[in-house]
Structure formats: C-alpha cells, structure tokens
C-alpha cells in the first residue's frame, strides 16, 4: 500500500504539470491519500524550455547551446547574442550561414577566450553516464547539423537541453545513431579543482525531465482515469 500511495503521489504531482499546460503559473493545493500537497504549477511549455537559452536564428544553435551550458552549469550569464557577436568577428555572418552555423572549434575558441578549460573528446554513452557534468555535442538530424547539451544519462535514456526543441530525452540507441562521430566538448571552470559529486546546477536531470520523458505514458494515465482517481478518489467510488 505504501508503494501504491507513493506512486499516486508522484502521478498526482506529474499531472499538475501536464494539466496546467494551458494555464498561467500558479500554486495549487491538493489532497492525496490524506497528504496535503502544495505545488507550484508551471505550464508544460515552461517546463519544456526551462534553463535553456533558445536559439534566435536558423544557424545559431551552437551559440545557444554554449550559452545554455555557461548560464545553467557554470553560472556565467553569457547570452546567445553575445556569443554570436564575438564569433562574427572571426566568422562573418554570410560564411556562418553558408556552412550551416558555427563549428565546435568556434565554440571552443569562444569558451577558451572566456578563460575556461575546454577539451574535445571522442567519447561514448558510457562516458556520458560517468562524467557527471553536461557535455556539448553535435548531432545530425536528416543531414542537418545541430548542437545540444547532454544533461545526463539515466537508465536507458539520454537527457538533453535542445536550444530549439527544449528539454527532451531519447533512448540510447536512437541517440547513438545521430551523434556525430561521438565527439563532445567538456567546459570547465579552472578555479574549480574537480566537479563535485554533490554539486548542484540548473542543468542537472531532475523530476521535470523524468515527467517530460514519460509524457505519453502520463497522458495515457490521464485519459484512462488512473491519475484522476489518484487526485479525486471520492469521485470514482
């Protein structure tokens, strides 16, 4: 019974995020199995794009991805626009558009100029699971090169911050098919000796990521009444 109660509580919280998709941010109090739960409700769109610098142009996914990493991992408030402006000093806009955007080398040079230690690795998903910090990677979608931040690996899924699509995840085999050459950039603050195991930062995989990854399953539960029963059990007696 304790396990079921815990499941219902988890589903109830998850459903607040989903059913609040068309509503403004607000606070809601519900009773679940005798527990009183006060939960801030965000729209699904807000959850989908939280802690991400969204790209503003067709060719600037790399700049937006790097901005995401700097802002939400290293606490350095560098905007996508600032990165674009600096990169255009070395890569004219026309050239960047012609070649489909900025390169990993461009992004590496920018971060190094900011004083960060930047290392490019050929890696695999086992490394992504072990590294315990976000990694900037390039993927290829239908011959379109795109940059994302890998936030982490949990179970059989890769969790990403995508400057266009938002927070998302996919199964490891799917990701491996689109990951270009298994290359990733590690960006580190030289003033930090080592990534602390317990370090907190906004790009860590959290409960909202889990909710998004299983959105279809949660929608099914809402449709068949399982979550509704968890929140309003008296209605179904």
Secondary structure, 3 states (H helix, E strand, C coil): CHHHHHHHHHHHHHHHHHHCCCCCCEEEEEEECCEEEEEEECCHHHHHHCCCCCCCCCCCHHHHHHHHHHHHCCCCCCCHHHHHHHHCCCCCHHHHHHCCCCCHHHHHHHHHHCCCEEEEEECCHHHHHHHCCCEEEEEEECCEEEEEEEEEEECCEEEEEECCCEEEEEEHHHHHHHEEEEEEEEEECCCCCCCCCCCCCCCCCCHHHHHHHCHHHHHHHHHCCHHHHHHCHHHHC
